[in-house]
Every structure is written in structure tokens, then in C-alpha cells.
């Protein structure tokens, strides 16, 4: 599923599986939003005096899980190319290294 470069937010990885670095402002914005949604609650909760700390930590884990799944799905839909295993600059990316 190759996308037009202007529609892609992330480049494909040279080695491995999945998306690589962001290549557009939308990709960078999504990456910063993802970091904010996952890191800020984790850093703030220990400093708050809570009557139910386990509930708060459970909610943080739930929010983190939803953010991770959403981020991966958006990355997969907005990557410039398909997600498959890549071995680098070989003529056949599916070939195993020797």
C-alpha cells in the first residue's frame, strides 16, 4: 500500500518491521501528542495526594494502552509503504542476511 509522499506521515524503516521516523509536521505532531499523553500522567500521579492510588495508576495504564494502540494504528495507516521486514539496502528486502 504505497502512499503518495504528501500523504505519508512516517517513513518506512530501513531495518526491521514497522514505521520509522516522522517525515511531516503531522507525524511530528502525533509523536509529540503521544509522548504527552503517555508521559505526563505517569509523571504527575505520584505527586498528587490521592485517596485511591491504585485506581489512579490503573487509569493511567488504561490511558497509556489506548494511546499506544491508537498510535500504532495511525502510524500503520500513514506510513510511506507497507509494514514488512526489511534487511536494509538489498535488492530483495525479504532475503535473509548471509
N, C-alpha and C positions, 0 to 999 in steps of 0.2 A: 504494500500500500504506500507507494511513493507519493508524497505531497509536494505541491508547489512550494518553493523555498519561502515565499512570503507568508504562507500559512503555517509553517513549521515553527514551533517554539523551542524545540530541543534538537540537537544533532544526535546522530546515532553514535554509539561507542565504537572505537576502533578495535578494542579487545574486549571480549566478554559479551554479556547479554544486556539489553535494555537501552535506555536513553543516556546520552552524555550530557554535556554542558548546555546551558541555555544559550540560544542564538538570537533571541529577540527580546524586546523590552517586556513582552507578555510573559515569556519564560522566566526572566529575572524577577518580575513582579510576583509570579506564582511561587517561585523559590523563596523569596523573602516573606511572603504571606505564610507559607508552610512553616518556615522556621519560627515566625512569630506565634503562630497558633500552637505549635508543639512545645516551644521552649518557655515562653512567658508564663503560662500557667504552672509549669513544673518549677519554675524559679520563684514564683510568688507564693504558692501554697505553704511552703514551710515557714514563711514569715508572718502568716496570718494565724491569729489565735482562734482555733475552730473547736466547736464542741464535739464534732464528729469528724476527726481527721481521716479515718478510713473511707468514709463516704466521699470526702473531697478528693482523696487520692484516686478512688475508683472513677469519679467523674473525669479527672484529668486523664486517666488511662483510656476512658471511653472516647473523649475528645481526640486524643492522640491517635487512637485506632481509626476513627472516622477520617481524620486528616490524612493519615498515611494511605489508606485505601483510595480516597479521593485523589490525592496527589499522583499516585501510580496510574490510576485510570486516565487522568487528564494527560499525564506525560506520554502514555502509550498512544493516545489519540492524536497528540500534537507533535510526535517525533517525525523528523525528516527521514522516513524509511521505516522498514518493518523491524520488529524486535526479533532478532535471531542471534545465535552465537557467532561471533566474529573472531578471526585469528590475526587480524592486522592487515597489512598490505599484500596479501597473496591474491592470486588470480581467482582462486576458489575459496571463499570465506568459510565454507563448510569443511574444508580439508583439515585434518589434524596435523599438528606440527611433528616433524620428524627429528 
